[in-house]
């Protein structure tokens, strides 16, 4: 039995009409989750899929009731998730035929923002983002042609992972523009999104656009170069502009060096998606239905797709050649940068404003997304801040095709450095997790340092030369005492856990590539070692500890609150 609200037929047997009407994020919700396997890497996790993705024996509507059909088989990616132990909860609302970036273009209702119902959720994967942000599922699938897997993530304080094209099979997914479509992943943490990616990716010879990709497993390390567009329109949104400036500084604090890049070829590429013959691919995706039932589409979806009929084959080749030229120009930036930083969306609109001016404002939301698939890049949108007006602001990290794992690793570091909570739930982020699709090359471990390994201290190079990256400056729980050890060069501290008699000690948390951990351990002399430290937020991380006997004749410096402050107290003061 399913809960399925149809705009033409108010209810189906067994449906909870009041719940569905109150939550336009769902088009079809199962009364009992679909589970085909009790074990696997995704066991215990539940998910939803955008309703342009097939689930066997359920309708696929693409938010167009007249188009609806019952799927004969699961989409390839849905089957892989079920085989991995995940439980399917249902199908979510979208901008009709995945045509839009705002979440209001559906006869099933406009999907509201998870933080303020007066604002758009972002689309076209609107429902998929909303049900993750509000905790109704652990993760969800969307699709991304022009930004539909990123914009809703940025506007709802969640993660939107847009894989390299062809990494996830699109067999059983209704195309929007098949040559540039991607199945995308929404989650509240990068770790969950990466786990879903690992379980669902893989070559599918029955998908004409599936590819066997050689994914990079190499982290960008403690020092990296990130591109920042030389022109940054925010459409008069000062809060978004300030939030992005804050994001640049946060990424700089993580070891990044900002590099201005020429945004012109990226913007020119983006414009081709709807303003050239490339839009004909959207018409081609549903041509038989559109030609027979054009009046069943809502505006402005009907006008956008119908525009594709006006172009000739020669027009299409001309547009493709122009795109290639822009791509060649844009490719030069990768000689100077490792990763590109852009706002996920430059502003945020109310539902009322969007419906009053649906084409222009929708185009604005895609200012930093449309070019990514056209130029064959990978991307991940991660939460960045909550604006003074209470709305989320997200950033997107963009990399070359195949950079999915380094993007996820940097995205996780960035997300945890924000101190934000998960989605709209108010729950603290869990500990960072090792990521990577194969082997340990892409995996990392957070390590807390308290003394000579801190930034700017004598032994910090032991971290940086191994590719470790600073992800957080924080304090221990208030149950530690800090000591200055005698007979150590350079002078080092020792940390002791003393329940009820300690203080909060300043520490830094660095993300260490696991393949470098053995070499790092070999450099740590007794009486120091690595163990587990409790941080101020109650989480536990690997960190420096000290054998108890070495503290007997050590100087207690807990009152300074940290090693850096203690060393500063030793410097002679000057008087005028």
Secondary structure, DSSP 8 states (H G I E B T S, - for coil): -EEE--SSS---TT--HHHHHH-TTEEEEEEEEE-S-S-STTTT-EEEEETTB--TTSEE-TT-GGG-EE-SS--HHHHHHHHTT-EEEEEE--SGGG--SSS---TT---B-SS-TTBB--SSSHHHHHHHHTTSSSEEEEEESSSTTTHHHHHTTSEEEE--TTSS--TTB--SSTTT-EEEEEESSHHHHHHHHHHH----TTSTT------------S-EEEEEES----TT-HHHHHHHHHHHHHHHHTTEEEEEE--HHHHHHHHHHHHSGGGHHHHHHTHHHHHHHGGGS-TTHHHHHHGGGG--HHHHHHHHHHHHHHHHHHHGGGGT-SEEEEES-S---BHHHHHHSHHHHHHHHTTTTTHHHHTTEEEEEEEEEE-TTS-EEEEEEEEETT-HHHHHHHHHHHHHHHT-EETTTTEE--------SSSSTT-EEEEEE-STTSTTSTTTHHHHTTT-EEEEEEEB-S-EEEEE-SS-SS--EEEEE-TTT-B--EEEEEEEEHHHHHHHHHT--TTEEEEEEEBTTS-EEEEEEE-GGGGTTSEE-GGGSSHHHHHHHHS-----
